Amino acid sequence: MKYDESLRTPEVRLKEAEQIGDQLRTLRIARGVTQSEAAARAGVSRSTAVLLEKGDESRTLSQVLRYLHALEPELTLAGLLTGKSAAVRVFNEAPRVQRVYKSSASAGRKGVGSTFVNKSVSKATFRPDAGQSTEMTAKSKDPYDF
């Protein structure tokens, strides 16, 4: 019988589990690995990988460690928590592409749908706890911006 661990776990520990999940997700993306690949390497199902990256508190320590090992074998859990992954540092410093969707009304067309506009961005700060890139500067004009 499975128990709902969130009822017995203090709120501060639930937030820590979410932060670990966010850091695992950031590491996976920084390494350029899909969830399916990471799950297969770690010997877990993709749905378990999703739960690990969400910070599900009922995942075992063994699953977390195997998933971490599948992403970056030389990185320890302490290293993940203190931000010692070179891949994550490079990922956070890399320029980002910002995708902007214009509504059909702002694109000057009615009933056509949305228009995709791709704008290059020279600097972005990725914060996994924010869910999005926050600092955006020096946008360049896209030749396909209609």
N, CA and C atoms as a LAMMPS dump frame, in Angstrom:
ITEM: TIMESTEP
0
ITEM: NUMBER OF ATOMS
438
ITEM: BOX BOUNDS ff ff ff
-5.0000000000000000e+02 5.0000000000000000e+02
-5.0000000000000000e+02 5.0000000000000000e+02
-5.0000000000000000e+02 5.0000000000000000e+02
ITEM: ATOMS id mol type element x y z
1 1 1 N 0.839 -1.181 0
2 1 2 C 0 0 0
3 1 3 C 0.884 1.243 0
4 2 1 N 0.564 2.171 -0.862
5 2 2 C 1.365 3.379 -1.005
6 2 3 C 0.778 4.503 -0.138
7 3 1 N 1.662 5.213 0.534
8 3 2 C 1.241 6.316 1.396
9 3 3 C 1.53 7.647 0.726
10 4 1 N 0.727 8.648 1.06
11 4 2 C 0.973 9.997 0.563
12 4 3 C 1.992 10.646 1.503
13 5 1 N 3.241 10.693 1.045
14 5 2 C 4.331 11.205 1.871
15 5 3 C 4.204 12.7 2.15
16 6 1 N 3.517 13.432 1.294
17 6 2 C 3.432 14.886 1.485
18 6 3 C 2.665 15.249 2.756
19 7 1 N 1.815 14.361 3.229
20 7 2 C 1.068 14.639 4.454
21 7 3 C 1.947 14.534 5.696
22 8 1 N 3.018 13.743 5.584
23 8 2 C 3.895 13.514 6.744
24 8 3 C 5.202 14.289 6.649
25 9 1 N 5.422 14.978 5.549
26 9 2 C 6.694 15.667 5.322
27 9 3 C 6.529 17.163 5.593
28 10 1 N 7.448 17.755 6.367
29 10 2 C 7.369 19.203 6.62
30 10 3 C 7.468 20.005 5.31
31 11 1 N 6.829 21.123 5.275
32 11 2 C 6.773 21.977 4.076
33 11 3 C 8.162 22.369 3.582
34 12 1 N 9.081 22.651 4.487
35 12 2 C 10.437 23.04 4.089
36 12 3 C 11.127 21.896 3.344
37 13 1 N 10.866 20.667 3.737
38 13 2 C 11.467 19.508 3.063
39 13 3 C 10.824 19.268 1.699
40 14 1 N 9.549 19.574 1.566
41 14 2 C 8.881 19.464 0.263
42 14 3 C 9.477 20.46 -0.73
43 15 1 N 9.781 21.666 -0.245
44 15 2 C 10.409 22.677 -1.109
45 15 3 C 11.82 22.244 -1.518
46 16 1 N 12.546 21.629 -0.604
47 16 2 C 13.882 21.115 -0.932
48 16 3 C 13.803 20.038 -2.005
49 17 1 N 12.799 19.172 -1.907
50 17 2 C 12.621 18.124 -2.915
51 17 3 C 12.351 18.757 -4.281
52 18 1 N 11.553 19.814 -4.314
53 18 2 C 11.289 20.522 -5.571
54 18 3 C 12.569 21.144 -6.129
55 19 1 N 13.393 21.709 -5.266
56 19 2 C 14.655 22.311 -5.716
57 19 3 C 15.597 21.252 -6.292
58 20 1 N 15.649 20.097 -5.668
59 20 2 C 16.474 19.01 -6.201
60 20 3 C 15.956 18.603 -7.57
61 21 1 N 14.644 18.492 -7.699
62 21 2 C 14.046 18.16 -8.987
63 21 3 C 14.367 19.186 -10.049
64 22 1 N 14.279 20.475 -9.692
65 22 2 C 14.613 21.553 -10.634
66 22 3 C 16.076 21.469 -11.059
67 23 1 N 16.957 21.174 -10.106
68 23 2 C 18.377 21.077 -10.431
69 23 3 C 18.674 19.863 -11.308
70 24 1 N 17.98 18.762 -11.082
71 24 2 C 18.141 17.591 -11.948
72 24 3 C 17.671 17.913 -13.371
73 25 1 N 16.544 18.608 -13.475
74 25 2 C 16.014 18.996 -14.784
75 25 3 C 16.984 19.919 -15.505
76 26 1 N 17.507 20.92 -14.806
77 26 2 C 18.463 21.852 -15.404
78 26 3 C 19.712 21.116 -15.866
79 27 1 N 20.204 20.19 -15.052
80 27 2 C 21.38 19.405 -15.413
81 27 3 C 21.103 18.575 -16.665
82 28 1 N 19.938 17.944 -16.722
83 28 2 C 19.589 17.127 -17.887
84 28 3 C 19.545 17.966 -19.159
85 29 1 N 18.926 19.121 -19.086
86 29 2 C 18.833 20.013 -20.245
87 29 3 C 20.216 20.528 -20.625
88 30 1 N 21.012 20.891 -19.628
89 30 2 C 22.364 21.391 -19.891
90 30 3 C 23.229 20.333 -20.565
91 31 1 N 23.024 19.088 -20.232
92 31 2 C 23.793 17.996 -20.833
93 31 3 C 23.221 17.577 -22.188
94 32 1 N 22.051 18.101 -22.559
95 32 2 C 21.451 17.786 -23.845
96 32 3 C 20.878 16.379 -23.912
97 33 1 N 20.328 15.918 -22.81
98 33 2 C 19.783 14.569 -22.725
99 33 3 C 18.263 14.663 -22.585
100 34 1 N 17.542 13.81 -23.299
101 34 2 C 16.087 13.783 -23.151
102 34 3 C 15.718 13.023 -21.889
103 35 1 N 14.484 13.228 -21.433
104 35 2 C 14.022 12.502 -20.251
105 35 3 C 14.032 10.999 -20.495
106 36 1 N 13.637 10.599 -21.685
107 36 2 C 13.612 9.161 -22.005
108 36 3 C 15.007 8.553 -21.944
109 37 1 N 16 9.267 -22.501
110 37 2 C 17.379 8.781 -22.463
111 37 3 C 17.887 8.694 -21.029
112 38 1 N 17.642 9.738 -20.249
113 38 2 C 18.105 9.759 -18.86
114 38 3 C 17.442 8.646 -18.055
115 39 1 N 16.156 8.446 -18.284
116 39 2 C 15.437 7.393 -17.562
117 39 3 C 16 6.019 -17.916
118 40 1 N 16.259 5.791 -19.201
119 40 2 C 16.803 4.496 -19.624
120 40 3 C 18.185 4.264 -19.014
121 41 1 N 19.023 5.299 -19.001
122 41 2 C 20.359 5.168 -18.414
123 41 3 C 20.299 4.874 -16.915
124 42 1 N 19.297 5.474 -16.251
125 42 2 C 19.171 5.32 -14.795
126 42 3 C 18.417 4.052 -14.404
127 43 1 N 17.794 3.402 -15.37
128 43 2 C 17.041 2.193 -15.064
129 43 3 C 15.705 2.473 -14.411
130 44 1 N 15.101 3.614 -14.756
131 44 2 C 13.774 3.958 -14.246
132 44 3 C 12.869 4.243 -15.437
133 45 1 N 11.581 4.281 -15.196
134 45 2 C 10.647 4.596 -16.272
135 45 3 C 10.653 6.103 -16.53
136 46 1 N 10.136 6.501 -17.684
137 46 2 C 10.079 7.925 -17.997
138 46 3 C 9.151 8.639 -17.015
139 47 1 N 8.068 7.985 -16.606
140 47 2 C 7.166 8.625 -15.647
141 47 3 C 7.867 8.861 -14.303
142 48 1 N 8.773 7.971 -13.929
143 48 2 C 9.56 8.186 -12.709
144 48 3 C 10.516 9.352 -12.905
145 49 1 N 11.094 9.465 -14.107
146 49 2 C 11.976 10.606 -14.398
147 49 3 C 11.206 11.915 -14.282
148 50 1 N 9.978 11.934 -14.771
149 50 2 C 9.138 13.132 -14.652
150 50 3 C 8.928 13.47 -13.181
151 51 1 N 8.613 12.452 -12.377
152 51 2 C 8.397 12.678 -10.943
153 51 3 C 9.673 13.143 -10.248
154 52 1 N 10.814 12.584 -10.631
155 52 2 C 12.089 13.023 -10.048
156 52 3 C 12.329 14.496 -10.333
157 53 1 N 12.071 14.914 -11.584
158 53 2 C 12.309 16.31 -11.955
159 53 3 C 11.272 17.258 -11.363
160 54 1 N 10.118 16.742 -10.989
161 54 2 C 9.112 17.567 -10.311
162 54 3 C 9.421 17.697 -8.822
163 55 1 N 10.312 16.832 -8.332
164 55 2 C 10.641 16.874 -6.911
165 55 3 C 9.653 16.091 -6.072
166 56 1 N 9.096 15.037 -6.644
167 56 2 C 8.157 14.191 -5.906
168 56 3 C 8.859 13.589 -4.696
169 57 1 N 8.31 13.826 -3.535
170 57 2 C 8.961 13.419 -2.29
171 57 3 C 8.901 11.917 -2.045
172 58 1 N 8.105 11.186 -2.786
173 58 2 C 8.019 9.751 -2.551
174 58 3 C 9.023 8.95 -3.39
175 59 1 N 9.839 9.629 -4.178
176 59 2 C 10.911 8.936 -4.917
177 59 3 C 11.996 8.56 -3.928
178 60 1 N 12.659 7.445 -4.171
179 60 2 C 13.688 6.988 -3.237
180 60 3 C 15.011 7.693 -3.503
181 61 1 N 15.85 7.703 -2.5
182 61 2 C 17.182 8.275 -2.637
183 61 3 C 17.964 7.52 -3.709
184 62 1 N 17.764 6.225 -3.773
185 62 2 C 18.438 5.416 -4.785
186 62 3 C 18.061 5.872 -6.195
187 63 1 N 16.792 6.16 -6.422
188 63 2 C 16.356 6.642 -7.737
189 63 3 C 16.995 7.989 -8.064
190 64 1 N 17.027 8.884 -7.091
191 64 2 C 17.629 10.204 -7.299
192 64 3 C 19.113 10.052 -7.652
193 65 1 N 19.827 9.221 -6.905
194 65 2 C 21.257 9.036 -7.146
195 65 3 C 21.535 8.364 -8.486
196 66 1 N 20.725 7.377 -8.855
197 66 2 C 20.903 6.722 -10.158
198 66 3 C 20.629 7.692 -11.297
199 67 1 N 19.606 8.526 -11.142
200 67 2 C 19.278 9.517 -12.174
201 67 3 C 20.412 10.533 -12.303
202 68 1 N 20.931 10.997 -11.182
203 68 2 C 22.061 11.92 -11.184
204 68 3 C 23.271 11.275 -11.846
205 69 1 N 23.552 10.028 -11.526
206 69 2 C 24.686 9.308 -12.11
207 69 3 C 24.503 9.144 -13.618
208 70 1 N 23.275 8.93 -14.063
209 70 2 C 23.008 8.781 -15.495
210 70 3 C 23.267 10.094 -16.239
211 71 1 N 23.072 11.21 -15.57
212 71 2 C 23.269 12.517 -16.204
213 71 3 C 24.726 12.957 -16.178
214 72 1 N 25.373 12.818 -15.037
215 72 2 C 26.774 13.239 -14.89
216 72 3 C 27.431 12.36 -13.821
217 73 1 N 28.052 11.26 -14.254
218 73 2 C 28.574 10.262 -13.308
219 73 3 C 29.552 10.802 -12.272
220 74 1 N 30.354 11.788 -12.615
221 74 2 C 31.353 12.287 -11.669
222 74 3 C 30.789 13.303 -10.671
223 75 1 N 29.544 13.725 -10.837
224 75 2 C 28.935 14.718 -9.952
225 75 3 C 28.272 14.029 -8.763
226 76 1 N 28.554 14.529 -7.574
227 76 2 C 27.918 13.993 -6.368
228 76 3 C 26.629 14.755 -6.096
229 77 1 N 25.812 14.209 -5.196
230 77 2 C 24.58 14.903 -4.824
231 77 3 C 24.912 16.236 -4.161
232 78 1 N 25.943 16.251 -3.338
233 78 2 C 26.372 17.509 -2.703
234 78 3 C 26.812 18.512 -3.769
235 79 1 N 27.504 18.035 -4.796
236 79 2 C 27.916 18.91 -5.893
237 79 3 C 26.727 19.46 -6.661
238 80 1 N 25.697 18.645 -6.853
239 80 2 C 24.483 19.114 -7.519
240 80 3 C 23.83 20.223 -6.703
241 81 1 N 23.756 20.01 -5.395
242 81 2 C 23.094 20.977 -4.517
243 81 3 C 23.869 22.282 -4.388
244 82 1 N 25.189 22.242 -4.548
245 82 2 C 25.994 23.458 -4.418
246 82 3 C 26.339 24.08 -5.766
247 83 1 N 25.832 23.505 -6.848
248 83 2 C 26.034 24.095 -8.174
249 83 3 C 27.412 23.882 -8.747
250 84 1 N 28.008 22.732 -8.526
251 84 2 C 29.374 22.485 -8.991
252 84 3 C 29.441 21.834 -10.372
253 85 1 N 28.332 21.731 -11.069
254 85 2 C 28.337 21.133 -12.399
255 85 3 C 28.79 22.158 -13.432
256 86 1 N 29.857 21.824 -14.151
257 86 2 C 30.354 22.721 -15.201
258 86 3 C 29.324 22.867 -16.318
259 87 1 N 28.602 21.795 -16.623
260 87 2 C 27.597 21.843 -17.691
261 87 3 C 26.495 22.842 -17.355
262 88 1 N 26.071 22.88 -16.109
263 88 2 C 25.02 23.813 -15.697
264 88 3 C 25.537 25.248 -15.74
265 89 1 N 26.787 25.472 -15.308
266 89 2 C 27.353 26.832 -15.361
267 89 3 C 27.427 27.331 -16.794
268 90 1 N 27.897 26.498 -17.706
269 90 2 C 27.979 26.894 -19.115
270 90 3 C 26.581 27.139 -19.667
271 91 1 N 25.646 26.282 -19.309
272 91 2 C 24.262 26.419 -19.763
273 91 3 C 23.66 27.743 -19.296
274 92 1 N 23.897 28.098 -18.053
275 92 2 C 23.343 29.338 -17.507
276 92 3 C 23.967 30.585 -18.137
277 93 1 N 25.202 30.474 -18.624
278 93 2 C 25.876 31.626 -19.218
279 93 3 C 25.644 31.748 -20.723
280 94 1 N 25.086 30.717 -21.355
281 94 2 C 24.897 30.711 -22.809
282 94 3 C 23.762 31.64 -23.221
283 95 1 N 23.883 32.25 -24.426
284 95 2 C 22.781 33.083 -24.926
285 95 3 C 21.552 32.231 -25.207
286 96 1 N 20.401 32.821 -25.107
287 96 2 C 19.132 32.13 -25.303
288 96 3 C 18.404 32.678 -26.523
289 97 1 N 17.471 31.898 -27.005
290 97 2 C 16.561 32.333 -28.061
291 97 3 C 15.201 32.498 -27.413
292 98 1 N 14.614 33.645 -27.623
293 98 2 C 13.298 33.917 -27.056
294 98 3 C 12.269 33.73 -28.155
295 99 1 N 11.3 32.897 -27.9
296 99 2 C 10.24 32.676 -28.873
297 99 3 C 9.028 33.491 -28.462
298 100 1 N 8.522 34.265 -29.407
299 100 2 C 7.392 35.141 -29.139
300 100 3 C 6.273 34.757 -30.092
301 101 1 N 5.087 34.582 -29.57
302 101 2 C 3.941 34.273 -30.404
303 101 3 C 3.039 35.493 -30.435
304 102 1 N 2.798 35.985 -31.636
305 102 2 C 1.893 37.115 -31.785
306 102 3 C 0.501 36.573 -32.045
307 103 1 N -0.476 37.191 -31.439
308 103 2 C -1.851 36.764 -31.699
309 103 3 C -2.251 37.209 -33.099
310 104 1 N -3.284 36.605 -33.646
311 104 2 C -3.705 36.922 -35.01
312 104 3 C -4.134 38.388 -35.121
313 105 1 N -4.664 38.964 -34.044
314 105 2 C -5.085 40.365 -34.085
315 105 3 C -3.88 41.296 -34.194
316 106 1 N -2.818 40.993 -33.447
317 106 2 C -1.64 41.855 -33.498
318 106 3 C -0.828 41.625 -34.757
319 107 1 N -1.022 40.486 -35.423
320 107 2 C -0.304 40.211 -36.661
321 107 3 C -1.011 40.83 -37.861
322 108 1 N -2.18 41.441 -37.641
323 108 2 C -2.9 42.101 -38.727
324 108 3 C -3.788 41.163 -39.523
325 109 1 N -3.978 39.963 -39.049
326 109 2 C -4.834 39 -39.742
327 109 3 C -5.924 38.536 -38.792
328 110 1 N -7.089 38.29 -39.34
329 110 2 C -8.186 37.805 -38.502
330 110 3 C -8.445 36.343 -38.81
331 111 1 N -8.525 35.539 -37.747
332 111 2 C -8.89 34.145 -37.897
333 111 3 C -7.801 33.255 -38.481
334 112 1 N -6.581 33.737 -38.597
335 112 2 C -5.515 32.947 -39.191
336 112 3 C -4.804 32.112 -38.14
337 113 1 N -4.84 32.479 -36.89
338 113 2 C -4.1 31.776 -35.843
339 113 3 C -2.984 32.649 -35.331
340 114 1 N -1.933 32.029 -34.86
341 114 2 C -0.83 32.811 -34.322
342 114 3 C 0.372 32.722 -35.244
343 115 1 N 1.184 33.76 -35.2
344 115 2 C 2.398 33.835 -36.006
345 115 3 C 3.581 33.619 -35.089
346 116 1 N 4.509 32.768 -35.505
347 116 2 C 5.692 32.484 -34.71
348 116 3 C 6.786 33.47 -35.082
349 117 1 N 7.371 34.116 -34.084
350 117 2 C 8.47 35.044 -34.295
351 117 3 C 9.619 34.584 -33.413
352 118 1 N 10.782 34.407 -34
353 118 2 C 11.956 33.949 -33.282
354 118 3 C 12.913 35.129 -33.125
355 119 1 N 13.183 35.542 -31.904
356 119 2 C 14.076 36.672 -31.661
357 119 3 C 15.299 36.182 -30.92
358 120 1 N 16.469 36.499 -31.447
359 120 2 C 17.71 36.128 -30.77
360 120 3 C 17.937 37.055 -29.604
361 121 1 N 18.495 36.512 -28.566
362 121 2 C 18.774 37.264 -27.35
363 121 3 C 20.237 37.035 -27.004
364 122 1 N 20.948 38.107 -26.703
365 122 2 C 22.376 37.967 -26.444
366 122 3 C 22.682 37.524 -25.021
367 123 1 N 21.813 37.816 -24.059
368 123 2 C 22.106 37.453 -22.687
369 123 3 C 20.816 37.038 -21.993
370 124 1 N 20.867 35.941 -21.253
371 124 2 C 19.71 35.482 -20.502
372 124 3 C 20.197 34.825 -19.228
373 125 1 N 19.412 34.94 -18.195
374 125 2 C 19.726 34.28 -16.951
375 125 3 C 18.677 33.211 -16.72
376 126 1 N 19.118 31.952 -16.613
377 126 2 C 18.191 30.861 -16.389
378 126 3 C 18.131 30.586 -14.907
379 127 1 N 16.943 30.692 -14.377
380 127 2 C 16.732 30.359 -12.981
381 127 3 C 15.668 29.282 -12.927
382 128 1 N 16.036 28.058 -12.582
383 128 2 C 15.06 26.984 -12.573
384 128 3 C 13.89 27.247 -11.636
385 129 1 N 14.121 28.023 -10.571
386 129 2 C 13.032 28.291 -9.637
387 129 3 C 12.029 29.28 -10.206
388 130 1 N 12.412 30.058 -11.222
389 130 2 C 11.494 31.019 -11.817
390 130 3 C 10.703 30.405 -12.952
391 131 1 N 11.217 29.335 -13.545
392 131 2 C 10.493 28.674 -14.608
393 131 3 C 10.734 29.261 -15.984
394 132 1 N 11.377 30.429 -16.084
395 132 2 C 11.612 31.076 -17.363
396 132 3 C 12.896 31.868 -17.307
397 133 1 N 13.383 32.262 -18.47
398 133 2 C 14.494 33.194 -18.525
399 133 3 C 13.973 34.542 -18.058
400 134 1 N 14.795 35.273 -17.298
401 134 2 C 14.302 36.527 -16.747
402 134 3 C 14.974 37.739 -17.355
403 135 1 N 16.284 37.787 -17.391
404 135 2 C 16.985 38.977 -17.858
405 135 3 C 17.203 38.875 -19.368
406 136 1 N 16.539 39.738 -20.141
407 136 2 C 16.637 39.701 -21.593
408 136 3 C 17.096 41.068 -22.095
409 137 1 N 18.197 41.083 -22.833
410 137 2 C 18.694 42.337 -23.366
411 137 3 C 19.194 42.143 -24.782
412 138 1 N 19.43 43.232 -25.492
413 138 2 C 20.052 43.27 -26.818
414 138 3 C 19.361 42.343 -27.814
415 139 1 N 18.072 42.564 -28.041
416 139 2 C 17.336 41.761 -29.013
417 139 3 C 17.718 42.186 -30.42
418 140 1 N 17.916 41.212 -31.297
419 140 2 C 18.237 41.54 -32.668
420 140 3 C 17.014 41.308 -33.552
421 141 1 N 16.922 42.027 -34.634
422 141 2 C 15.796 41.951 -35.536
423 141 3 C 15.856 40.661 -36.342
424 142 1 N 14.79 39.916 -36.373
425 142 2 C 14.691 38.675 -37.139
426 142 3 C 14.228 39.032 -38.545
427 143 1 N 14.93 38.543 -39.586
428 143 2 C 14.526 38.887 -40.95
429 143 3 C 13.163 38.308 -41.332
430 144 1 N 12.681 37.329 -40.565
431 144 2 C 11.394 36.728 -40.884
432 144 3 C 10.275 37.269 -40.001
433 145 1 N 10.513 38.367 -39.304
434 145 2 C 9.504 39 -38.46
435 145 3 C 8.55 39.794 -39.353
436 146 1 N 7.33 39.346 -39.507
437 146 2 C 6.356 39.993 -40.396
438 146 3 C 5.52 40.989 -39.666
